[in-house]
C-alpha cells in the first residue's frame, strides 16, 4: 500500500524555536511507515498583500533554521522559491522546493528549479485550468527531473474568495504525478484589507472530500497560536488539533486505497 504524502509546518519561518516546536510535535504523530512527510516552512514571503507585512528574517538565516530542523529530526524539508535565482540558493538547504501558485507559469523559475534535481511541488495557480498545471510540470521535466508533485490550492471565481473545484483534482490525477490538496490555502479569502482572510471551518470537511476522490496527499500549515502568526493567521490549523487531523486523514486515505 502506498504512503500518504503529508506536507506540513508553519507558513513562515518566524524563528528556529517555532520550527522546532512544530516539527517536534508533528513527528510524534507521524507513522513513517505510512506517511511520506515533508516539513514545510517558507524562508521568506515574497507575495504579501501589504508592504507593511513581515516577509522574512534573512534568507540564509531562515534557510539554515529549516536545514537544522531537517537534520535534527531526520525529516525531508520543503520551502517556497520566488525567482530563478532562489532555486540554487534554496537547493543548498532543503530537499524539496515549492513553486508558489502565482508563479506557476514562470518558465525560468520552473526550469531553474528542475535543474537542481530536487523534488519540485508545483502549486496550481488560482487562475489556471487544471490541465494547464501539467504543462508547468513539463517545463520542470524538460530538465530531466521528474520528481514532481502537483498541488491544488483553490481557484478564483471572483474577488477575495477561492472555490475548490474537485473536478480539477480528478483531471490532475490523469497526469503521472502525485496530486496534493492544500487544505489551508484553499480556504483563504485573498487580500481582505491589509491581509488575507479565511474560513478555517472548511479545512476539515474539504480535506475529507479531497481524500475521497483518491488524491495522493495533503498539505496544511500549522502554528501553535495561529492568531499571532506573522503570516496566514486566519487559515493555519492550530497545532493542538494536528494529531486528530492527521489520524483522521490517514484513516480515510487507507480506506480509499482498499477500494
GIFEN-V98028 format. One record per residue. N is the residue number from 0. RES is the residue in three letters. PHI is phi as a letter, one per 30 degrees, with the letter a starting at -180 (NA if undefined). NEAR is the number of other ideal C-beta (glycine too) atoms within 8 Angstrom. D_FIRST is the distance of its C-alpha to the first C-alpha in Angstrom with 2 decimals. Layout:
n->[N,N]
res->[RES,RES]
phi->[PHI,PHI]
near->[NEAR,NEAR]
d_first->[D_FIRST,D_FIRST]
This chain:
n->[0,1,2,3,4,5,6,7,8,9,10,11,12,13,14,15,16,17,18,19,20,21,22,23,24,25,26,27,28,29,30,31,32,33,34,35,36,37,38,39,40,41,42,43,44,45,46,47,48,49,50,51,52,53,54,55,56,57,58,59,60,61,62,63,64,65,66,67,68,69,70,71,72,73,74,75,76,77,78,79,80,81,82,83,84,85,86,87,88,89,90,91,92,93,94,95,96,97,98,99,100,101,102,103,104,105,106,107,108,109,110,111,112,113,114,115,116,117,118,119,120,121,122,123,124,125,126,127,128,129,130,131,132,133,134,135,136,137,138,139,140,141,142,143,144,145,146,147,148,149,150,151,152,153,154,155,156,157,158,159,160,161,162,163,164,165,166,167,168,169,170,171,172,173,174,175,176,177,178,179,180,181,182,183,184,185,186,187,188,189,190,191,192,193,194,195,196,197,198,199,200,201,202,203,204,205,206,207,208,209,210,211,212,213,214,215,216,217,218,219,220,221,222,223,224,225,226,227,228,229,230,231,232,233,234,235,236,237,238,239,240,241,242,243,244,245,246,247,248,249,250,251,252,253,254,255,256,257,258]
res->[UNK,UNK,UNK,UNK,UNK,UNK,UNK,UNK,UNK,UNK,UNK,UNK,UNK,UNK,UNK,UNK,UNK,UNK,UNK,UNK,UNK,UNK,UNK,UNK,UNK,UNK,UNK,UNK,UNK,UNK,UNK,UNK,UNK,UNK,UNK,UNK,UNK,UNK,UNK,UNK,UNK,UNK,UNK,UNK,UNK,UNK,UNK,UNK,UNK,UNK,UNK,UNK,UNK,UNK,UNK,UNK,UNK,UNK,UNK,UNK,UNK,UNK,UNK,UNK,UNK,UNK,UNK,UNK,UNK,UNK,UNK,UNK,UNK,UNK,UNK,UNK,UNK,UNK,UNK,UNK,UNK,UNK,UNK,UNK,UNK,UNK,UNK,UNK,UNK,UNK,UNK,UNK,UNK,UNK,UNK,UNK,UNK,UNK,UNK,UNK,UNK,UNK,UNK,UNK,UNK,UNK,UNK,UNK,UNK,UNK,UNK,UNK,UNK,UNK,UNK,UNK,UNK,UNK,UNK,UNK,UNK,UNK,UNK,UNK,UNK,UNK,UNK,UNK,UNK,UNK,UNK,UNK,UNK,UNK,UNK,UNK,UNK,UNK,UNK,UNK,UNK,UNK,UNK,UNK,UNK,UNK,UNK,UNK,UNK,UNK,UNK,UNK,UNK,UNK,UNK,UNK,UNK,UNK,UNK,UNK,UNK,UNK,UNK,UNK,UNK,UNK,UNK,UNK,UNK,UNK,UNK,UNK,UNK,UNK,UNK,UNK,UNK,UNK,UNK,UNK,UNK,UNK,UNK,UNK,UNK,UNK,UNK,UNK,UNK,UNK,UNK,UNK,UNK,UNK,UNK,UNK,UNK,UNK,UNK,UNK,UNK,UNK,UNK,UNK,UNK,UNK,UNK,UNK,UNK,UNK,UNK,UNK,UNK,UNK,UNK,UNK,UNK,UNK,UNK,UNK,UNK,UNK,UNK,UNK,UNK,UNK,UNK,UNK,UNK,UNK,UNK,UNK,UNK,UNK,UNK,UNK,UNK,UNK,UNK,UNK,UNK,UNK,UNK,UNK,UNK,UNK,UNK,UNK,UNK,UNK,UNK,UNK,UNK,UNK,UNK,UNK,UNK,UNK,UNK]
phi->[NA,d,d,d,d,b,c,a,l,d,e,c,d,d,a,d,d,d,e,d,d,d,d,d,d,d,d,d,c,d,c,d,d,c,b,c,c,b,d,c,a,d,d,a,c,c,b,d,d,c,d,d,d,d,c,l,b,j,d,d,d,d,d,d,e,d,d,d,d,e,d,d,c,h,b,d,c,b,b,d,b,b,a,d,d,d,d,d,d,d,d,d,b,b,c,b,b,c,c,e,e,d,c,d,c,d,e,d,d,d,d,d,d,d,d,d,i,d,d,c,c,c,d,d,d,d,c,c,d,e,d,d,d,d,d,d,d,d,d,d,d,d,d,j,c,c,d,b,b,c,b,d,b,j,b,d,c,l,d,h,a,b,b,c,c,d,d,d,d,d,d,d,d,d,d,d,c,d,c,c,c,d,d,c,d,d,c,d,b,d,h,d,i,d,b,c,c,l,b,d,d,c,e,d,d,d,d,d,d,d,d,d,c,j,d,c,a,b,c,b,c,b,b,e,b,e,d,c,d,d,a,h,d,c,b,d,d,d,e,d,c,d,d,d,d,d,d,d,d,d,d,d,e,d,d,d,d,d,d]
near->[4,4,8,13,13,12,14,14,13,14,11,14,15,8,8,8,6,12,16,10,10,14,14,9,10,15,10,7,9,10,6,6,5,8,13,8,13,14,17,13,13,12,13,11,13,8,6,10,8,7,4,4,12,8,7,12,7,6,9,7,8,14,15,9,13,17,11,9,15,14,7,8,10,5,11,10,15,15,16,12,13,10,7,8,7,10,15,9,12,14,11,6,11,14,9,12,17,14,16,11,11,7,9,15,7,8,7,7,15,15,13,12,14,14,9,12,6,12,11,16,16,16,13,15,10,12,5,12,5,13,7,8,14,11,8,14,13,8,11,15,11,8,8,6,13,5,7,13,14,16,14,17,12,13,10,11,5,5,4,8,9,14,8,11,7,9,7,12,14,9,9,15,10,5,9,2,10,8,15,16,16,13,13,16,14,13,14,14,11,11,7,8,5,6,11,12,10,11,7,11,4,8,13,8,7,13,14,11,10,15,14,8,10,6,13,9,14,16,16,13,15,13,15,8,7,13,5,6,14,8,11,15,12,12,14,14,15,11,11,6,8,14,9,7,12,13,9,10,13,12,8,11,10,11,8,10,8,5,4]
d_first->[0.00,3.80,6.64,9.50,12.53,15.53,19.07,21.73,25.23,28.88,30.24,33.03,33.49,36.49,36.82,35.11,35.45,33.57,30.64,30.63,30.78,27.91,25.54,26.52,25.66,22.30,21.00,22.04,19.61,16.53,13.93,13.23,10.25,8.57,10.97,12.32,15.91,19.08,22.38,24.57,28.33,30.99,33.69,36.05,36.29,38.26,38.09,39.67,41.65,44.80,46.57,47.07,43.38,41.95,40.15,39.40,40.94,41.16,38.57,38.33,38.82,35.84,33.64,34.63,33.63,30.11,29.96,31.25,28.54,25.84,27.56,28.35,24.87,22.94,21.09,20.86,23.62,24.33,27.69,29.57,32.12,35.10,36.90,36.60,38.35,35.81,33.05,34.64,35.55,32.15,30.54,32.57,30.80,27.26,23.93,23.43,26.01,26.13,28.53,30.11,30.33,34.10,33.81,31.05,33.67,35.42,35.14,36.57,34.06,31.05,32.42,33.42,29.99,28.40,30.95,29.82,26.58,24.74,21.67,23.36,22.41,24.76,25.75,27.04,30.72,32.09,34.35,31.93,30.63,26.84,27.37,29.57,27.01,25.53,29.03,28.81,25.64,27.68,30.27,27.85,26.43,30.07,30.26,27.61,25.06,21.87,20.02,20.32,18.90,20.72,21.59,23.34,26.05,28.37,31.22,34.96,36.82,39.85,41.30,39.74,36.63,33.13,31.31,27.61,27.39,24.01,24.92,24.77,21.09,20.48,22.82,21.21,17.83,19.77,20.00,17.67,17.17,14.80,16.66,17.47,19.68,22.54,23.24,26.52,28.35,27.74,30.06,32.81,36.34,37.47,40.92,42.34,45.58,45.13,41.38,38.36,37.80,34.82,33.57,31.01,31.01,28.75,25.98,24.02,24.56,23.82,20.58,19.45,20.70,18.88,15.45,16.33,16.91,13.35,14.01,11.87,13.77,16.95,20.16,22.79,25.97,27.21,30.55,32.28,35.06,34.25,37.85,39.18,36.57,38.35,36.02,34.18,35.63,35.15,31.44,29.74,27.87,29.75,28.03,28.70,26.48,23.44,22.00,21.98,20.84,17.73,16.87,17.41,15.45,12.33,12.98,13.48,10.44,8.17,10.77,10.75,7.19,8.68,11.77]
